[in-house]
Structure formats: structure tokens, C-alpha cells
Amino acid sequence: MKLFRMIFNRTTFMIVMVLIELTVIQFIFRWFAVSAAWIESVLRILSVIIVLGIVKNSKHLSSDMIWILGIMLSPVLGTAIYALLGANLISSKTFWKLAGSTLEFRKEYVQDEGVYEEAVKEHPEEKGLLHYVSKTSGFPVYENTGFDYYPLGQLGYPVMLEELKKAEKFIFLEYFIIEKGTMWNGIEEILAEKASQGVDVRVLYDDLGSFLTVRANFAKELEAKGIHCIPFNRINPVIGAVMNHRDHRKIMVIDGLTAFSGGVNLADEYINTYQKLPGEWKDNIIKITGEAVYSYTTMFLTHWDALKGEKEDPSRFRIKPSEGPKDGYIAPYGETPLDNEITAQNIYMTILNNAKKYCYIYTPYLIIDTELINALILSAKRGVDTVIITPGVPDKKIVYSITRSYYRNLIEGGVKIYEYTPGFVHSKVFVSDDTVASVGTVNLDYRSLYLHFENSTLIIGSEKIKEIRKDIEEAREKSHPVTLKESTYRPLKEFWLSILRVFAPLM
């Protein structure tokens, strides 16, 4: 019976179907090459036009280089695949639903101009950052009336459970990975209980992120318990670009009064009750209270309504929270591949450019374009203590090798790189000058910056930013400082890493 399930499970079916599809495509191209030679000539001309268009219009040329190289090496096949994937993206119903919902929900992000002017007045050095996040990207800046930062998943998880138990109206969850175990089982038990009490409980999970961790009927299992559930962008064996855009967000909203985010998914390794990798899993959770929670409510409803096909009044989920002590400003923001704005990268670069004393960074992956490389090096050359902490234990060896391939250039430019000796770092944090921080889901890699749906929380002027800085300083003391000698490889390995970096946007 076990063997039967292994052979006929969902993963095997998908692999077989993709292989069949690739075989059919190859057969079609061979047939055209023999029977319709004029098509090859048309595709060769089209390949030149496409490459010129990519170069002219690309907002992140480093990540588009793989398309340029593929088309140049194989004009016929490269052009056809590029056109096929582009057509699939444009014709995707999921794509258009998400695009429409994103546009529709923009009106929910309303900036209180009094708060904005007050923030600019109190923090004139961050005027550009405040203007960008609020006026350009469209995510309101709120008075910060409460956030807590938990430097490890197991510290924030009990707080999550306590807040879930308080729910009276609604609970929204949107996560990249859900896996049954201590963490999820504890949450699911409360969700089922709350659903039985009439609380509106909704769960949205990424179908690819959870492909190997939950069964294909997971949504039905939750629905049977009264928990509304939708898999995001359900994967299928038909090759298409839209499948490349995943929901990497981590959002939990409770009654519109409290929200949780950070790098932690809902699986046991994130709270260190299961050791997936040797050593400690270093991650974080951030808890937000106050008016800023509504931005996270809106982010969730944007995706939920698009995938569910519903049009509901989001204002009924807007709760006026009780006033708390004000401590700086806060702006939850999202990243989406559905527009031309590279919100997360632009915020990261603005933090780097504004830094005067230090800029500390957590990232599990370091796969970046020349623009970010130059910004990091310039920060160091301006005398800013520019520090990046990456994992000491990798979760993906090829990605780890690509990450290390960036070290030498950065170290030569004055950037300090540390590998976290106790284990794997999964946190995604920027913090600078005890004045500004960004805590969320956005890695320093092509997928997070350009392809995935992401979220993060920008904090300006809060006293608690010092707690985030302290966390990174303590991690730095436990980490190994990478030297220039360690990051210099022999010619053959350098050549191999150069090849890997070409394919980095796919990883």
C-alpha cells in the first residue's frame, strides 16, 4: 500500500506530466524545423527584437540576463519558450484576478496626512523613505502604538497562541509553508474551536510552498472543521510563468487588533521543536497592534477575494483599536510582481543610502543584482558599519554556493560578512542607526525581490528598534567573520560559480 501511494502520489504525477509536456514540446520543435523552416527564420528575427526589448525595458537586468543568454544561445527554442511563458502569464485567470483585486483594494490604503506630516517633521532625515513608502508605493504610515520583536520563533509562538485564543470576530492566516506538527497542530486546534464558536476563520497557503508538507486535500480537511481555506495559485503540470510567482507572505490577523509576521512559517523547524538542519534555526516573529494592523488585513483580503471570487466590504474588518502609547511610526508594506514597482528593494536601498553609523542585515540567501551590490559597497565606503549575517549551516547547498560567490566582491568593498555558526539564519531584517528597521519575509534574492508576493513591516523612530539591533549584535558575536582569503576560490571553482550565478534567478 505504501509503495502504491509513493508511485501514484501528487508529486509523481506532476513530474510525469511535466516530462510528457517537455517531450511534446521538443517533438513539435523538431517537426517545425523539418517541415516549416520559415518559422525558424521568423523566430530568429523575433529573438533579436525580444532581446532589445528586454535590455530597453528591464528594471532588473541581472535577473533578466538568463533570458538574454538563453535566446542568444538558442534563438529558436529560447524565443519560443520566452513567448510561451509570457503568453501564459498574460492569459492566466489567476494573474488577472490578483491584478484586479490588487487595484481594487488600493483604495483601502488611506494615509492620514496629519500623521505623515508629523513623521516627516520628527524624522526629516527619513523624509525620502517616508515619501516613498506612503506616496509612491501607497502603503500608509501609522503612528506606532505597539509592536514586539521576538528574535526566535519559539519565543513568539506562545504569544501567537494566546492572541488566537482571544479572537471573537475573525482570524486570517496567509503563509508560504504549513506542515502538521507541534506548531501547526497547536494553531489548528484553536482555529477549529473558534470556528465552532462562529468566528470567521480563513487560511490561505501557498500550494507550491506546502506541496511536500500537506496533502492535496488539506483545504477540504480544514473546511470540514469549519475553517475556510484556499491554496494559493494551485500548481499544475502545465508549464507557465504564473506558476513562478508564489505567495511567500507570512500574515496572521486577529480581530483587526493584532497582526503577526516575520520570517516564521507554520512548521516545527521554525520554533526549534524539530531539527531539520544541524544546529539552531534562527528566525523571528513580529507582533503589531494598533491601526497599522489594517494594512495587513487589506493584504490578506486582496488575495482572498481574488482567489475566492468574492467581493466583500473590507471596511467591516476595520476595527478602531484602543489608543496605546505612541512610539515612532510604522508602515506594513507588500511586494507584488503585478506592478513595476520594486518596493522592497527600493526600501532596502534607501535604508542603506540613509545610514550614517551602521546598517545590519539578516538574510538566508544573498543573490543580488549589481545595483544592490554597489549600494552595499558604497554604504561601507561612506564609513557605515555595513554587516550582513548569513547562515553557517545551509538549507540548499547550490543556493549557499551562489550566496558565497558574492562574498569576495563585497568584502573587497568593505562590507563585513558573518556566517551564523550555531545554525541556519532564516530572518529577513534591515536595521540602521537605531532609527529605522524593516522586518518581514523579503530575502536578498531574485525570487523575493522580483517574483514573489511578499510582506514586511517598516519601523521608524521607535525605541524598540534597539532590541532588533541588539539581536543582530548578539548573533554577530556567535558568528564567524568571513575573510577575503576564504572567499577567494581557484579558477575552476570561480568558473563553476559564474555559471551558477547565471541561473540564480531560477533558484
VOGU-3710 file (C-alpha; in Angstrom, 3 decimals, decimal comma):
1> mklfrmifnr> 0,000/0,000/0,000  2,864/2,383/0,859  4,548/1,617/-2,449  1,282/2,316/-4,289  0,936/5,712/-2,589  4,573/6,563/-3,376  4,135/5,734/-7,054  0,781/7,450/-7,518  1,148/10,450/-5,220  0,714/14,049/-6,326
11> ttfmivmvli> 4,450/14,724/-6,711  4,999/11,757/-9,021  2,002/12,737/-11,145  3,298/16,294/-11,566  6,793/15,127/-12,531  5,458/12,657/-15,086  3,117/15,238/-16,625  5,871/17,873/-16,923  8,190/15,337/-18,572  5,446/14,434/-21,047
21> eltviqfifr> 4,845/18,117/-21,777  8,557/18,774/-22,377  8,732/15,743/-24,695  5,740/17,013/-26,700  7,264/20,493/-26,999  10,570/19,034/-28,184  8,756/16,898/-30,766  6,821/19,913/-32,071  10,005/21,950/-32,495  11,743/19,148/-34,360
31> wfavsaawie> 8,749/18,789/-36,654  8,689/22,533/-37,357  12,435/22,550/-38,007  11,968/19,990/-40,787  8,512/20,877/-42,137  8,379/24,646/-41,681  11,865/26,117/-41,981  10,437/29,627/-42,448  9,282/29,567/-38,795  12,915/29,337/-37,697
41> svlrilsvii> 13,758/32,475/-39,659  10,834/34,350/-38,108  11,842/33,260/-34,604  15,447/34,351/-35,197  14,288/37,833/-36,164  11,879/37,876/-33,248  14,690/36,841/-30,878  16,672/39,970/-31,737  13,609/42,168/-31,145  12,885/40,453/-27,798
51> vlgivknskh> 16,484/40,830/-26,562  16,478/44,516/-27,473  13,128/44,921/-25,709  14,410/43,204/-22,552  17,508/45,416/-22,459  15,452/48,569/-23,037  12,643/47,888/-20,554  14,226/45,754/-17,829  14,078/47,157/-14,295  16,423/44,464/-13,009
61> lssdmiwilg> 18,686/43,443/-15,878  20,730/40,997/-13,791  17,715/38,740/-13,293  16,696/39,055/-16,952  20,169/38,033/-18,113  19,188/34,371/-18,165  16,535/35,130/-20,821  19,012/37,120/-22,899  21,624/34,369/-22,685  19,086/31,632/-23,454
71> imlspvlgta> 17,772/33,460/-26,514  21,279/34,233/-27,769  22,466/30,631/-27,366  19,335/29,130/-28,925  17,317/31,804/-30,786  14,578/29,399/-31,854  13,976/27,446/-28,654  14,831/30,370/-26,337  12,462/32,761/-28,096  9,668/30,198/-28,224
81> iyallganli> 9,936/29,416/-24,502  10,065/33,108/-23,614  6,974/33,799/-25,721  5,194/30,724/-24,334  5,794/31,707/-20,727  4,883/35,339/-21,324  1,653/34,355/-23,037  0,758/32,021/-20,191  1,289/34,797/-17,670  -0,879/37,269/-19,553
91> ssktfwklag> -3,654/34,739/-20,183  -3,698/33,356/-16,651  -7,038/33,813/-14,892  -5,219/33,819/-11,546  -2,967/36,635/-12,742  -5,868/38,822/-13,843  -7,889/38,145/-10,702  -4,967/39,105/-8,486  -4,178/42,165/-10,591  -7,789/43,329/-10,433
101> stlefrkeyv> -8,091/42,695/-6,718  -4,792/44,477/-6,026  -6,046/47,534/-7,902  -9,447/47,398/-6,185  -8,027/47,205/-2,671  -5,609/50,101/-3,222  -8,357/52,446/-2,040  -8,196/50,849/1,416  -4,675/52,156/1,979  -5,531/55,661/3,166
111> qdegvyeeav> -2,809/57,897/4,538  -3,627/60,177/7,469  -1,900/63,328/6,236  -1,536/64,669/9,759  0,401/61,573/10,793  2,548/61,752/7,659  3,470/65,415/8,189  4,229/64,725/11,842  6,516/61,822/10,889  8,415/63,974/8,369
121> kehpeekgll> 8,767/66,757/10,926  10,113/64,417/13,618  12,387/62,485/11,244  13,457/64,840/8,430  16,409/62,558/7,613  13,873/59,866/6,641  11,652/62,153/4,572  12,569/60,386/1,337  11,840/56,951/2,799  8,523/58,126/4,255
131> hyvsktsgfp> 7,539/59,700/0,931  8,467/56,565/-0,996  6,559/54,073/1,157  3,468/56,262/1,542  3,165/58,415/-1,585  4,863/56,233/-4,217  4,218/52,679/-3,031  0,871/53,590/-1,451  1,269/51,988/1,990  0,171/54,311/4,810
141> vyentgfdyy> 2,477/55,359/7,607  0,766/54,989/11,003  1,634/56,147/14,460  3,236/53,148/16,086  1,096/52,215/19,062  2,619/48,824/19,591  4,969/46,204/18,211  7,029/43,442/19,798  10,004/41,711/18,222  10,766/38,081/19,058
151> plgqlgypvm> 14,283/37,048/17,934  13,410/33,331/17,855  10,300/31,553/16,632  9,838/29,639/19,879  9,624/32,943/21,766  6,849/34,352/19,580  4,830/31,162/19,079  3,254/31,058/22,600  2,212/34,695/22,128  0,522/33,734/18,848
161> leelkkaekf> -1,465/31,032/20,624  -2,554/33,371/23,409  -3,750/36,007/20,939  -5,598/33,411/18,844  -7,473/32,286/21,948  -8,770/35,860/22,387  -10,354/36,001/18,909  -14,034/36,967/18,838  -14,699/38,105/15,244  -12,195/36,832/12,680
171> ifleyfiiek> -8,822/35,157/12,171  -6,900/35,437/8,882  -3,797/33,347/8,130  -1,657/33,596/4,985  1,525/31,502/4,931  4,008/30,049/2,458  4,503/26,775/4,352  2,162/24,862/6,636  3,222/21,494/7,983  1,463/19,318/10,526
181> gtmwngieei> 3,338/19,012/13,798  3,583/20,710/17,166  3,332/24,254/15,804  0,514/23,795/13,306  -1,444/21,355/15,456  -1,499/23,856/18,314  -2,773/26,567/15,977  -5,275/24,341/14,149  -6,846/23,213/17,428  -7,611/26,826/18,343
191> laekasqgvd> -8,809/27,648/14,811  -11,280/24,750/14,855  -12,554/25,739/18,294  -13,001/29,361/17,239  -14,748/28,358/14,017  -17,223/26,289/16,055  -17,932/29,424/18,115  -18,857/31,396/14,988  -15,545/33,189/14,458  -14,767/33,787/10,758
201> vrvlyddlgs> -11,577/31,724/10,295  -9,729/31,779/6,966  -6,477/30,119/5,910  -4,551/30,847/2,719  -1,423/28,818/1,976  0,906/28,609/-0,990  0,325/25,391/-2,881  3,953/25,009/-4,003  5,463/26,084/-0,679  3,359/23,453/1,093
211> fltvranfak> 3,476/20,909/-1,734  5,545/18,383/0,223  4,200/19,244/3,686  0,418/18,890/3,389  -1,809/16,535/1,435  -3,664/17,577/-1,701  -6,981/17,524/0,209  -5,675/19,719/3,049  -8,104/22,537/2,236  -11,042/20,101/2,366
221> eleakgihci> -9,838/18,791/5,732  -9,915/22,313/7,166  -13,273/23,115/5,568  -14,720/20,066/7,314  -13,729/21,689/10,607  -15,421/24,976/9,708  -12,140/26,647/8,693  -12,364/28,346/5,299  -9,266/27,504/3,259  -7,802/28,250/-0,175
231> pfnrinpvig> -4,493/27,076/-1,688  -2,780/29,998/-3,414  -2,064/29,561/-7,138  -2,576/25,789/-7,178  0,202/24,152/-9,126  -0,457/22,097/-12,218  1,690/20,208/-14,719  1,251/22,837/-17,457  4,429/24,920/-17,672  3,682/28,591/-17,205
241> avmnhrdhrk> 5,309/31,741/-15,838  2,455/32,398/-13,440  3,476/29,287/-11,512  6,814/31,002/-10,818  5,117/33,717/-8,735  4,492/32,308/-5,271  2,850/33,674/-2,128  5,831/33,915/0,223  3,943/36,052/2,773  3,548/35,310/6,480
251> imvidgltaf> 0,492/37,075/7,879  -1,742/36,356/10,873  -4,500/38,873/11,688  -6,745/38,513/14,745  -9,913/40,635/15,033  -8,161/43,519/13,251  -6,472/44,332/16,562  -3,333/42,230/16,347  -1,146/41,004/13,489  1,882/38,715/13,359
261> sggvnladey> 4,501/38,478/10,634  8,252/37,893/10,254  10,197/35,034/8,714  8,495/32,183/10,568  6,329/29,714/8,646  3,948/27,325/10,424  6,242/24,310/10,712  8,207/22,813/13,603  11,741/23,710/12,491  10,807/27,393/12,801
271> intyqklpge> 10,259/27,005/16,559  13,117/24,502/17,021  10,951/21,602/18,173  12,220/19,672/15,139  15,785/19,825/13,865  15,540/19,908/10,094  19,152/21,084/9,839  22,089/20,725/12,250  22,023/23,391/14,948  19,586/26,221/15,683
281> wkdniikitg> 17,001/27,639/13,295  17,364/31,427/13,733  14,188/33,251/12,781  11,908/35,970/14,096  8,286/36,929/14,686  6,963/40,469/14,905  3,677/41,340/16,594  1,844/44,550/15,609  -1,049/46,232/17,358  -2,915/49,441/16,604
291> eavysyttmf> -4,205/50,983/13,368  -1,318/49,557/11,326  -2,948/46,111/11,557  -5,454/47,208/8,897  -2,746/47,212/6,224  -2,164/43,515/6,932  -5,911/42,868/6,928  -6,069/44,517/3,500  -3,140/42,498/2,143  -4,850/39,271/3,163
301> lthwdalkge> -8,256/40,242/1,770  -6,668/41,291/-1,537  -5,551/37,734/-2,184  -8,524/36,034/-0,543  -11,145/37,890/-2,570  -9,234/37,326/-5,817  -8,914/33,568/-5,322  -12,321/33,063/-3,732  -14,055/35,164/-6,373  -15,790/37,241/-3,728
311> kedpsrfrik> -16,313/40,977/-3,453  -16,870/41,865/0,148  -16,796/45,141/2,009  -13,337/45,275/3,642  -14,359/48,130/5,921  -16,318/45,688/8,103  -12,971/44,191/9,100  -11,557/47,572/10,058  -11,593/47,818/13,834  -10,751/51,018/15,654
321> psegpkdgyi> -8,217/49,858/18,243  -7,854/51,460/21,633  -5,121/54,082/21,760  -1,787/52,952/23,155  1,418/54,848/23,905  2,926/56,280/20,729  6,470/55,191/19,890  7,576/56,302/16,450  5,911/55,255/13,186  5,126/52,002/11,430
331> apygetpldn> 4,185/51,059/7,869  3,397/47,453/6,862  4,081/47,069/3,141  3,700/44,434/0,471  5,698/43,345/-2,553  3,954/42,101/-5,678  5,130/41,049/-9,158  1,932/42,580/-10,570  3,311/46,110/-10,857  6,517/47,795/-11,982
341> eitaqniymt> 7,460/48,971/-8,500  10,298/47,112/-6,776  9,069/48,213/-3,368  11,151/46,044/-1,030  14,436/46,571/-2,860  13,874/50,312/-3,041  13,167/50,456/0,694  16,266/48,383/1,435  18,430/50,613/-0,748  17,017/53,780/0,792
351> ilnnakkycy> 17,856/52,464/4,263  21,395/51,735/3,054  21,775/55,142/1,423  20,467/56,988/4,505  22,601/55,066/7,012  25,203/57,144/8,859  26,589/54,863/11,588  25,557/51,293/10,859  23,341/49,065/8,754  22,917/45,472/9,926
361> iytpyliidt> 21,271/42,823/7,750  19,953/39,293/8,253  19,355/37,245/5,111  19,298/33,475/4,494  20,204/33,969/0,828  22,404/36,540/-0,895  21,678/36,528/-4,615  21,565/40,160/-5,695  21,981/42,373/-8,744  24,727/44,920/-9,380
371> elinalilsa> 22,531/47,756/-8,104  22,299/46,272/-4,605  25,933/45,201/-4,647  27,007/48,764/-5,412  24,675/50,182/-2,742  26,147/47,859/-0,092  29,723/48,700/-1,091  29,009/52,439/-1,217  27,496/52,239/2,266  30,709/50,664/3,575
381> krgvdtviit> 32,892/53,167/1,705  30,989/56,023/3,351  32,196/54,717/6,712  28,950/52,974/7,653  29,398/49,710/9,588  27,746/47,547/6,945  27,199/43,995/8,202  25,454/41,009/6,605  24,753/37,838/8,600  24,106/34,713/6,527
391> pgvpdkkivy> 23,669/31,060/7,572  26,553/28,998/8,887  24,567/25,882/8,007  22,929/25,849/4,544  19,469/24,562/3,707  20,148/24,416/-0,043  23,758/23,691/-0,992  23,658/25,149/-4,510  21,991/28,353/-3,299  24,548/28,500/-0,470
401> sitrsyyrnl> 27,361/28,269/-3,024  25,849/31,110/-5,049  25,465/33,182/-1,859  29,158/32,689/-1,081  30,107/33,673/-4,626  29,120/37,264/-3,770  31,346/37,464/-0,704  34,680/38,447/-2,267  33,368/41,452/-4,182  31,506/42,728/-1,117
411> ieggvkiyey> 34,384/42,138/1,322  36,811/43,890/-1,013  34,395/46,830/-0,954  34,416/46,972/2,858  31,203/45,058/3,641  31,525/42,751/6,654  30,042/39,295/6,239  29,417/36,851/9,067  28,167/33,273/8,909  25,950/32,282/11,841
421> tpgfvhskvf> 27,912/29,456/13,475  25,063/27,966/15,602  22,954/27,084/12,557  20,668/28,403/9,835  19,531/32,035/9,648  16,070/32,479/8,122  15,411/36,046/9,365  14,991/38,881/6,854  15,892/42,114/8,643  17,413/45,523/7,895
431> vsddtvasvg> 18,165/47,821/10,850  20,052/51,106/10,794  21,199/53,786/13,240  18,611/52,814/15,901  16,202/54,842/13,758  14,797/52,573/11,050  14,171/48,844/10,613  12,387/46,511/8,219  11,270/43,084/9,457  9,428/40,678/7,185
441> tvnldyrsly> 9,598/37,966/4,544  11,814/39,541/1,873  15,113/37,729/1,271  18,007/39,303/-0,572  17,452/37,142/-3,631  15,788/37,461/-7,022  12,689/35,496/-6,065  11,782/37,630/-3,079  12,736/40,936/-4,682  11,181/40,414/-8,115
451> lhfenstlii> 8,995/37,299/-8,402  7,131/36,522/-5,189  4,321/38,122/-3,226  5,963/39,329/-0,005  5,304/41,489/3,032  7,311/43,412/5,584  6,978/45,987/8,348  8,856/49,275/8,201  9,509/50,899/11,581  10,834/54,430/12,057
461> gsekikeirk> 11,797/56,201/15,274  10,741/53,527/17,777  12,769/52,869/20,918  12,284/49,136/20,303  14,474/49,289/17,201  17,352/48,974/19,668  16,072/45,488/20,540  16,399/44,464/16,884  19,918/45,894/16,743  20,818/44,043/19,951
471> dieeareksh> 19,568/40,753/18,475  21,845/41,120/15,448  24,810/42,171/17,588  24,391/39,074/19,754  24,146/36,892/16,638  27,247/38,606/15,251  29,227/37,631/18,354  28,301/33,970/17,741  29,126/34,149/14,037  32,255/33,564/12,003
481> pvtlkestyr> 33,686/36,642/10,222  34,361/35,658/6,617  37,800/36,719/5,394  38,852/37,751/1,918  41,073/34,672/1,699  38,143/32,352/2,478  36,042/33,968/-0,226  38,719/33,625/-2,926  38,435/30,416/-4,942  40,515/28,606/-7,533
491> plkefwlsil> 39,830/29,405/-11,217  37,849/26,210/-11,871  35,503/26,838/-8,941  35,169/30,506/-9,902  34,120/29,392/-13,383  31,542/26,988/-11,926  30,143/29,694/-9,638  29,888/32,060/-12,606  27,719/29,510/-14,384  25,542/29,052/-11,304
501> rvfaplm> 25,035/32,811/-10,971  23,619/32,965/-14,485  20,850/30,597/-13,346  20,428/32,301/-9,954  17,082/33,965/-10,900  15,558/30,483/-11,227  16,644/29,355/-7,740
//
